[in-house]
Amino acid sequence: MDQATPQSQDEARRGTSGPYLRLEEESAAPTAFPDPSAGKTTPAGSLLPMAAASPAPPLDGATAVPQLSWSIPGLAEDPSLCLRCRSAQLLCGRPVCPILVRYNAFAKTLPMVGSAHLDGSSPPGVFVGRFGYPKISIGPLMSPLHGDTLLYDTPEEWVGRSVSEVVGFRTMLVRGTHRARVQEADRPDSFIEKLQLLALSAASVEAEAEFRRPPRGHLSLSETTPPYGPSAPIDRFRLDVRKVDQGLERLSSDTDALATTAVSELYDRGVRVSRIQRAFSAGTLGRRGHRKLVPTRWSITAVDDILGKQNLADVRDLPTLSEYWVYRYTALDNRWLIALLPGAYRYESIEAWYPNTFWNPDTTRIVMIGDHEWHRGRTTYASIGGCYYAARLATSEGLLRVGRQAGVLVLREVHPGEILPLGVWNVREHVRAALELPPERCTELADLHQKIAEAFAIPLDRWRTQSALLHDARTQRRLEEFGEPAR
């Protein structure tokens, strides 16, 4: 059971100490959206288009396309929706047609990989699947382009890019798939050995591959990993690795170091998180006899969790913050507010998904979901998944940078412009970017409430009802309030 406990009996009665999910009825949607950055008010219709009334009944005999039905609101109920719309009316309520975004990205890639032979480069990139675990699909990520493709698999460089640009980077990468058991990382055959060498590379690698058939266009989407492009079973591939990351190579050669130790040491040496995650996934870290291939989506969250815990062990020894610091950020139609609260470390992350966003196809209700931990941390997996750990890592870095421990509240409001899931890098990197800005400072909780009300379209009361940390701040008194600093 999670050792994190509520701060008051009243909170326990409210049931906010664990994972929580709330559906907000359509009455919760405001009539206008305040835009703090512009100082203007934008009509709600421009940011939150609702599904238009169907101009005609579904066509007789039409059936929904399974891989689209779960991502396009209304398509399951009306299989002819996309056919009648053809991106002209946006009947699904999305501000941009999801099909066109995918098509435009694939239109650039598929003509380059029209055969079973591919000659190009790897960013470097490695894919490790999870279905069928412990026997899974693995393979290189390759681009039909030659030269420097490092950007295509480096999410730290995607801040400021549009959804179309990010999808374009990822669909330029062809996945080769090969079946292997996770234990084979410890005694790799030639295929896995080359894959592991690719994961250690410090620069783009010239590569050549033979597939069993021409790669097919299917955009693989996940809330954890970035999108992936066309794929095909791979028979063999050749690499020309000219430079490996010295830090990764040294830790890979150390077969006595625990994987967690290797991850921490690489991070302390300044190796990028995405590069550590790639090496971790390829089974290049850990003790001899214990190394395994780790599915990419698992490795991303595992590394975020390991590094976040490492940082927080140091954060808990820092002096406490004595005022409220607020950071705001907007990117990819996501609005962020990160608040640092006075007192000892505790952490909460809450997401609010508007109607017609990717994970909330409902056309009328806002969905809010969040999770939190108190000073000692948590022992159970967070209900909102990898985003929780990505934001926790980013905020732990921010606390270390300012040399203070504090309560951390991460609020995210997702609007319909997020038409595709892009992976938890979206959370980690944009929270990092927000915390690099100068904070807005205030001394009273009421001032923080006002800043939350200004930053978001969802009314303040909804956030207050949802948040365990805001409830704790309203109801708990601390030693500092009595004139003596906490010891």
C-alpha positions as CSV (number, residue, x, y, z in Angstrom):
1,M,0.0,0.0,0.0
2,D,1.2,3.5,-0.7
3,Q,2.8,5.0,2.4
4,A,1.8,8.5,1.4
5,T,-0.9,9.6,3.9
6,P,-3.4,12.4,3.9
7,Q,-2.5,15.4,6.1
8,S,-5.8,15.5,7.9
9,Q,-8.7,13.4,8.9
10,D,-11.0,15.7,6.9
11,E,-8.9,15.0,3.8
12,A,-9.1,11.2,4.4
13,R,-12.9,11.5,4.5
14,R,-12.8,13.4,1.2
15,G,-10.8,10.5,-0.3
16,T,-8.1,12.6,-2.0
17,S,-5.0,10.7,-0.7
18,G,-4.8,8.3,-3.6
19,P,-5.4,8.3,-7.4
20,Y,-8.4,10.2,-8.4
21,L,-10.4,10.8,-11.6
22,R,-13.2,13.3,-12.1
23,L,-15.6,14.0,-14.9
24,E,-16.7,17.5,-15.2
25,E,-20.1,18.1,-16.8
26,E,-20.5,20.5,-19.7
27,S,-21.6,23.2,-17.3
28,A,-18.0,23.4,-16.2
29,A,-16.8,24.6,-19.5
30,P,-16.5,28.4,-19.4
31,T,-18.0,30.7,-21.9
32,A,-14.8,32.5,-22.6
33,F,-11.1,31.6,-22.3
34,P,-8.8,34.2,-20.7
35,D,-5.4,34.5,-22.4
36,P,-3.0,35.7,-19.7
37,S,-0.1,36.2,-22.2
38,A,-2.1,38.5,-24.4
39,G,-4.3,40.1,-21.8
40,K,-7.3,39.4,-24.0
41,T,-10.4,37.2,-23.8
42,T,-10.9,34.8,-26.7
43,P,-14.4,33.5,-27.6
44,A,-14.8,29.9,-26.4
45,G,-15.7,28.7,-29.8
46,S,-12.2,29.4,-31.2
47,L,-10.5,27.2,-28.7
48,L,-13.1,24.6,-27.9
49,P,-15.1,23.7,-31.0
50,M,-17.8,21.2,-30.1
51,A,-18.8,18.5,-32.5
52,A,-21.1,19.9,-35.1
53,A,-24.6,18.5,-35.7
54,S,-24.5,15.7,-38.3
55,P,-25.9,17.1,-41.6
56,A,-27.0,13.6,-42.7
57,P,-27.5,10.2,-41.2
58,P,-24.6,7.7,-41.5
59,L,-24.3,6.1,-44.9
60,D,-25.8,2.7,-45.2
61,G,-23.3,-0.2,-44.9
62,A,-20.5,2.0,-43.8
63,T,-18.2,0.5,-41.1
64,A,-15.7,2.3,-38.9
65,V,-11.9,1.9,-39.4
66,P,-10.8,0.3,-36.0
67,Q,-7.5,2.1,-35.8
68,L,-9.2,5.5,-36.3
69,S,-12.4,4.9,-34.3
70,W,-10.8,5.2,-30.9
71,S,-9.0,8.4,-31.8
72,I,-11.6,10.4,-33.7
73,P,-14.7,11.5,-31.7
74,G,-18.0,10.3,-33.2
75,L,-16.5,8.0,-35.8
76,A,-17.5,4.8,-34.0
77,E,-21.1,6.0,-33.8
78,D,-21.1,7.4,-37.3
79,P,-18.6,5.5,-39.6
80,S,-19.3,7.9,-42.5
81,L,-18.2,10.9,-40.4
82,C,-14.8,11.3,-42.1
83,L,-16.2,10.5,-45.5
84,R,-18.8,13.3,-45.3
85,C,-16.4,15.7,-43.7
86,R,-13.2,15.3,-45.7
87,S,-11.5,17.8,-43.4
88,A,-13.7,20.6,-44.7
89,Q,-16.2,20.8,-41.8
90,L,-14.2,19.3,-39.0
91,L,-17.2,17.4,-37.8
92,C,-15.2,15.6,-35.1
93,G,-14.6,18.8,-33.4
94,R,-10.8,18.8,-33.7
95,P,-9.2,22.1,-34.9
96,V,-7.0,20.1,-37.3
97,C,-7.9,16.9,-39.2
98,P,-5.9,14.0,-37.5
99,I,-6.0,12.0,-40.7
100,L,-4.4,14.8,-42.7
101,V,-1.6,15.2,-40.2
102,R,-0.8,11.6,-40.4
103,Y,-1.2,11.4,-44.2
104,N,1.0,14.5,-44.8
105,A,3.8,13.0,-42.6
106,F,3.6,9.6,-44.4
107,A,3.4,11.2,-47.8
108,K,7.0,12.4,-47.4
109,T,8.3,9.1,-46.0
110,L,6.7,6.2,-47.9
111,P,7.9,7.1,-51.4
112,M,11.4,6.9,-50.0
113,V,10.9,3.3,-48.7
114,G,9.0,1.7,-51.5
115,S,11.2,-1.4,-51.5
116,A,12.4,-4.0,-49.0
117,H,15.8,-2.4,-49.0
118,L,16.6,0.8,-47.1
119,D,19.8,2.8,-47.2
120,G,20.0,5.8,-44.9
121,S,20.9,6.7,-41.3
122,S,19.8,6.1,-37.8
123,P,19.6,9.1,-35.3
124,P,20.6,6.7,-33.5
125,G,17.3,5.1,-32.5
126,V,16.3,1.8,-31.0
127,F,12.8,0.4,-30.6
128,V,11.9,-2.3,-28.0
129,G,8.2,-3.3,-28.0
130,R,6.2,-4.7,-25.1
131,F,3.5,-7.0,-26.6
132,G,4.2,-10.6,-26.1
133,Y,6.6,-9.9,-23.2
134,P,9.1,-11.6,-22.5
135,K,9.3,-12.4,-26.2
136,I,9.1,-9.0,-27.9
137,S,9.8,-7.1,-31.1
138,I,13.0,-5.1,-31.3
139,G,14.9,-3.3,-34.0
140,P,16.6,-0.1,-35.2
141,L,14.9,3.1,-36.1
142,M,16.2,4.2,-39.5
143,S,15.6,7.2,-41.8
144,P,15.8,7.0,-45.6
145,L,17.8,10.2,-45.4
146,H,21.6,10.3,-45.0
147,G,23.6,12.5,-42.7
148,D,22.7,14.0,-39.4
149,T,19.2,12.8,-38.3
150,L,19.9,13.2,-34.5
151,L,17.0,15.6,-34.1
152,Y,14.5,12.9,-35.1
153,D,15.1,11.0,-31.8
154,T,16.1,13.8,-29.4
155,P,13.0,15.1,-27.6
156,E,15.1,17.6,-25.6
157,E,15.3,19.6,-28.9
158,W,11.6,19.6,-29.7
159,V,10.5,22.4,-27.4
160,G,9.0,25.1,-29.6
161,R,8.1,22.7,-32.4
162,S,4.6,22.2,-33.7
163,V,2.6,18.9,-33.6
164,S,3.1,18.5,-37.4
165,E,6.9,19.0,-37.0
166,V,7.2,16.4,-34.3
167,V,5.1,13.9,-36.1
168,G,7.2,14.6,-39.2
169,F,10.4,13.8,-37.4
170,R,9.0,10.5,-36.1
171,T,7.4,9.3,-39.3
172,M,10.7,9.7,-41.0
173,L,11.9,6.8,-38.9
174,V,11.2,3.3,-40.2
175,R,11.0,0.6,-37.6
176,G,12.7,-2.8,-38.3
177,T,11.1,-5.5,-36.1
178,H,12.8,-8.7,-35.0
179,R,11.5,-11.1,-32.3
180,A,13.8,-11.8,-29.3
181,R,13.5,-12.7,-25.7
182,V,14.4,-10.0,-23.1
183,Q,17.0,-12.2,-21.5
184,E,19.1,-12.2,-24.7
185,A,20.5,-8.8,-23.9
186,D,22.8,-10.5,-21.4
187,R,24.3,-12.8,-24.1
188,P,23.5,-11.0,-27.3
189,D,23.6,-12.6,-30.7
190,S,25.0,-10.5,-33.6
191,F,21.6,-8.8,-34.2
192,I,21.2,-7.6,-30.6
193,E,24.9,-6.8,-30.3
194,K,24.6,-4.4,-33.3
195,L,21.4,-2.9,-31.8
196,Q,23.2,-2.3,-28.4
197,L,26.2,-0.7,-30.2
198,L,23.7,1.6,-32.0
199,A,22.2,2.6,-28.6
200,L,25.7,3.6,-27.4
201,S,26.4,5.8,-30.4
202,A,27.0,9.5,-29.9
203,A,26.0,10.6,-33.4
204,S,23.9,9.6,-36.3
205,V,24.9,6.3,-37.9
206,E,24.9,5.4,-41.6
207,A,22.8,2.2,-41.9
208,E,21.5,-0.3,-44.4
209,A,18.7,-2.8,-43.9
210,E,16.9,-5.6,-45.7
211,F,13.3,-6.1,-44.8
212,R,11.1,-9.1,-45.4
213,R,8.6,-6.8,-47.2
214,P,8.4,-3.1,-47.9
215,P,7.6,-1.1,-44.7
216,R,3.9,-0.3,-44.3
217,G,2.5,3.0,-43.2
218,H,1.0,2.8,-39.7
219,L,1.6,5.6,-37.2
220,S,2.1,4.0,-33.8
221,L,0.8,6.2,-31.1
222,S,1.3,6.1,-27.3
223,E,0.8,8.4,-24.3
224,T,4.4,7.5,-23.2
225,T,6.6,7.2,-26.3
226,P,6.9,9.6,-29.2
227,P,5.0,8.5,-32.4
228,Y,6.7,5.9,-34.7
229,G,6.4,5.6,-38.5
230,P,6.3,2.7,-41.0
231,S,7.5,-0.7,-40.0
232,A,8.4,-4.1,-41.4
233,P,10.1,-7.3,-40.2
234,I,13.9,-7.0,-40.6
235,D,16.1,-9.7,-41.8
236,R,19.5,-8.0,-41.4
237,F,21.1,-4.6,-41.1
238,R,24.5,-3.1,-41.3
239,L,25.8,-0.1,-39.3
240,D,28.8,2.2,-39.6
241,V,29.2,3.4,-36.0
242,R,32.1,5.9,-36.0
243,K,31.7,7.4,-32.5
244,V,30.3,6.1,-29.3
245,D,29.4,8.0,-26.2
246,Q,32.3,7.5,-23.9
247,G,30.2,7.6,-20.7
248,L,27.7,5.1,-22.0
249,E,30.5,2.8,-23.3
250,R,32.3,2.8,-19.9
251,L,29.1,2.0,-17.9
252,S,28.1,-0.6,-20.5
253,S,31.5,-2.3,-19.9
254,D,31.0,-2.2,-16.1
255,T,29.2,-5.5,-15.5
256,D,29.4,-5.1,-11.7
257,A,27.4,-1.8,-11.5
258,L,23.6,-1.9,-10.9
259,A,21.5,-0.5,-13.6
260,T,20.2,2.2,-11.2
261,T,23.8,3.1,-10.3
262,A,24.7,3.4,-14.0
263,V,21.6,5.5,-14.8
264,S,22.4,7.9,-11.9
265,E,26.1,8.2,-12.8
266,L,25.4,8.9,-16.5
267,Y,22.9,11.6,-15.5
268,D,25.3,13.2,-13.1
269,R,27.9,13.4,-15.9
270,G,25.4,15.4,-18.0
271,V,24.2,12.6,-20.4
272,R,20.8,13.5,-21.8
273,V,17.9,11.6,-20.3
274,S,16.7,10.4,-23.7
275,R,20.1,8.9,-24.4
276,I,20.1,7.2,-21.0
277,Q,16.6,5.8,-21.7
278,R,17.8,4.4,-25.0
279,A,20.8,2.6,-23.5
280,F,18.6,1.3,-20.6
281,S,16.0,0.0,-23.1
282,A,18.6,-1.9,-25.2
283,G,19.9,-3.8,-22.1
284,T,23.4,-2.3,-22.1
285,L,23.3,-1.3,-18.4
286,G,23.4,-3.5,-15.2
287,R,25.2,-6.4,-13.8
288,R,26.2,-9.5,-15.7
289,G,23.5,-12.1,-15.6
290,H,20.8,-9.5,-14.9
291,R,20.7,-7.4,-18.1
292,K,17.5,-7.5,-20.1
293,L,15.8,-5.7,-23.0
294,V,13.3,-3.2,-21.6
295,P,10.3,-2.1,-23.6
296,T,10.8,1.5,-24.7
297,R,7.8,2.9,-22.9
298,W,8.8,1.1,-19.7
299,S,12.4,2.4,-19.9
300,I,11.2,6.0,-20.3
301,T,9.2,5.9,-17.1
302,A,11.8,3.8,-15.2
303,V,14.6,6.3,-15.9
304,D,12.4,9.2,-15.0
305,D,11.5,7.5,-11.7
306,I,15.1,6.6,-10.9
307,L,16.5,10.0,-11.5
308,G,13.5,11.8,-9.8
309,K,14.1,9.7,-6.6
310,Q,17.8,10.5,-6.7
311,N,17.2,14.2,-7.0
312,L,14.5,14.2,-4.3
313,A,16.9,12.5,-1.8
314,D,19.0,15.8,-2.0
315,V,16.0,18.1,-2.2
316,R,14.7,16.9,1.2
317,D,17.9,18.2,2.8
318,L,17.5,21.7,1.4
319,P,16.0,24.7,3.3
320,T,12.3,25.3,2.7
321,L,10.8,27.9,0.5
322,S,9.0,30.7,2.4
323,E,6.7,32.1,-0.3
324,Y,4.8,31.0,-3.4
325,W,6.5,30.8,-6.8
326,V,4.4,30.4,-9.9
327,Y,5.6,29.5,-13.4
328,R,3.3,29.5,-16.5
329,Y,3.9,28.1,-20.0
330,T,1.9,27.4,-23.1
331,A,2.9,24.9,-25.8
332,L,1.1,22.5,-28.3
333,D,-2.3,23.8,-27.0
334,N,-1.3,22.8,-23.5
335,R,-1.5,25.3,-20.7
336,W,0.9,24.7,-17.8
337,L,1.1,26.2,-14.3
338,I,3.8,25.0,-11.9
339,A,3.5,26.3,-8.4
340,L,6.1,26.0,-5.6
341,L,4.4,26.1,-2.2
342,P,6.1,27.0,1.1
343,G,7.2,24.2,3.4
344,A,8.5,20.7,3.1
345,Y,8.5,18.8,-0.2
346,R,5.3,17.2,-1.5
347,Y,4.2,16.8,-5.0
348,E,1.0,16.6,-7.1
349,S,0.3,16.5,-10.8
350,I,-3.2,17.1,-12.2
351,E,-4.3,17.1,-15.9
352,A,-7.6,18.5,-17.3
353,W,-8.5,17.2,-20.8
354,Y,-11.0,19.2,-22.7
355,P,-13.7,17.7,-24.9
356,N,-12.4,16.5,-28.3
357,T,-8.8,16.1,-27.1
358,F,-7.1,12.8,-27.9
359,W,-7.7,10.9,-24.7
360,N,-11.1,12.5,-24.1
361,P,-13.3,12.0,-27.2
362,D,-16.4,13.0,-25.3
363,T,-17.9,16.1,-26.9
364,T,-19.3,17.8,-23.7
365,R,-17.3,16.8,-20.6
366,I,-13.9,17.9,-19.2
367,V,-12.0,15.0,-17.6
368,M,-9.7,15.8,-14.7
369,I,-7.2,13.2,-13.4
370,G,-4.3,13.5,-10.9
371,D,-2.2,11.9,-8.3
372,H,0.1,13.1,-5.5
373,E,2.6,12.1,-2.9
374,W,3.6,13.5,0.5
375,H,7.1,14.2,1.9
376,R,8.2,10.5,2.0
377,G,7.2,9.7,-1.5
378,R,5.0,6.9,-2.8
379,T,5.3,3.1,-3.2
380,T,2.6,2.5,-5.8
381,Y,2.4,3.4,-9.5
382,A,0.8,6.7,-10.1
383,S,-2.6,6.5,-11.8
384,I,-1.8,9.1,-14.5
385,G,1.2,7.1,-15.7
386,G,4.5,8.2,-17.1
387,C,3.5,11.9,-17.2
388,Y,3.6,12.0,-13.3
389,Y,7.2,10.8,-13.2
390,A,8.3,13.0,-16.1
391,A,7.0,16.1,-14.4
392,R,8.4,15.0,-11.0
393,L,11.9,14.7,-12.6
394,A,11.7,18.1,-14.2
395,T,10.5,19.8,-11.0
396,S,13.1,18.0,-8.8
397,E,15.7,19.5,-11.2
398,G,14.1,22.9,-10.7
399,L,14.2,22.6,-6.9
400,L,17.9,21.7,-6.9
401,R,18.6,24.6,-9.2
402,V,17.1,27.2,-6.8
403,G,18.4,25.4,-3.7
404,R,15.1,25.0,-1.9
405,Q,12.6,22.3,-1.1
406,A,8.9,23.1,-1.5
407,G,5.6,21.7,-2.3
408,V,5.2,21.2,-6.0
409,L,1.9,21.5,-7.9
410,V,1.9,20.8,-11.6
411,L,-1.4,21.8,-13.4
412,R,-1.9,21.0,-17.1
413,E,-5.0,22.0,-19.1
414,V,-5.1,20.2,-22.5
415,H,-7.1,21.9,-25.3
416,P,-8.3,20.4,-28.6
417,G,-5.2,21.5,-30.4
418,E,-3.5,18.3,-29.0
419,I,-4.8,16.1,-31.7
420,L,-2.3,13.3,-31.3
421,P,-0.4,11.9,-28.2
422,L,3.3,12.8,-28.5
423,G,4.8,11.0,-25.5
424,V,5.8,12.1,-22.0
425,W,8.7,14.1,-23.3
426,N,5.9,16.7,-23.9
427,V,5.5,16.9,-20.1
428,R,9.1,16.6,-19.1
429,E,10.6,19.1,-21.5
430,H,7.8,21.7,-21.3
431,V,7.9,21.7,-17.5
432,R,11.6,22.1,-17.7
433,A,11.1,25.0,-20.0
434,A,8.6,26.6,-17.7
435,L,11.0,26.3,-14.7
436,E,13.7,28.2,-16.6
437,L,11.5,31.3,-16.7
438,P,11.6,33.9,-13.9
439,P,8.9,33.0,-11.3
440,E,6.0,35.1,-10.3
441,R,6.2,35.5,-6.5
442,C,3.5,36.0,-3.9
443,T,3.2,35.5,-0.2
444,E,-0.5,34.5,0.3
445,L,-2.4,31.4,-0.8
446,A,-5.2,33.7,-2.1
447,D,-2.7,35.2,-4.6
448,L,-1.8,31.7,-5.8
449,H,-5.5,31.0,-6.3
450,Q,-5.9,34.2,-8.3
451,K,-3.0,33.2,-10.6
452,I,-4.5,29.8,-11.2
453,A,-7.9,31.5,-12.1
454,E,-6.1,33.7,-14.5
455,A,-4.0,31.0,-16.2
456,F,-6.8,28.5,-17.0
457,A,-10.2,28.4,-18.6
458,I,-11.5,25.9,-16.1
459,P,-12.8,27.7,-13.0
460,L,-10.6,27.8,-9.9
461,D,-13.1,25.8,-7.8
462,R,-12.6,22.8,-10.0
463,W,-8.9,22.8,-9.4
464,R,-9.4,23.4,-5.7
465,T,-11.8,20.5,-5.5
466,Q,-9.4,18.2,-7.4
467,S,-6.1,19.1,-5.6
468,A,-5.0,17.5,-2.4
469,L,-2.1,20.0,-2.1
470,L,-4.4,23.0,-2.3
471,H,-6.7,21.5,0.2
472,D,-3.7,20.8,2.5
473,A,-2.5,24.4,2.1
474,R,-5.9,25.7,3.1
475,T,-6.4,23.5,6.2
476,Q,-3.0,22.7,7.7
477,R,-1.0,25.1,9.8
478,R,2.8,24.9,9.9
479,L,5.4,25.9,12.5
480,E,6.5,28.8,10.3
481,E,3.1,30.4,11.0
482,F,3.9,30.6,14.7
483,G,7.0,32.6,14.3
484,E,9.5,29.7,14.6
485,P,11.2,28.2,11.5
486,A,10.8,24.5,11.0
487,R,13.8,22.6,12.2
